Amino acid sequence: MTIMVAIRRDAHVTPPAVTRALRVLGTHVADWRKLQRLTAAQVAERADISRDTLRAIEQGKGTASTENLLRVLRVLGVLDSTVAGADPYLTDTGRLRADEILPKRVRG
């Protein structure tokens, strides 16, 4: 007997690097919370999110919205440094191309 399994082409598959990054970021969030001696309930309340949402962030599930993640980072006091970490002009490539005018849109 042969079993055929159809795989949908539009099925959502999270790349392994993204899965790892979610897990590591979640661990960092949980560590920041614990280092500040804050309970999950305190952080969730201050961020105006549910404890389940905070748990999903800390477990790296990737189901929380970007806004909810940023709310938690604000409560933990690491929002500004996290956003600064994504600044392209703080990278070698960004500094090398700093005098270039950025296009309004990039077309493929």
Secondary structure, DSSP 4 states (H G I P E B T S, - for coil): --------TT-----HHHHHHHHHHHHHHHHHHHHTT--HHHHHHHHT--HHHHHHHHTT-S-S-HHHHHHHHHHHT-HHHHHHTT-GGGSHHHHHTTTSPPPS----
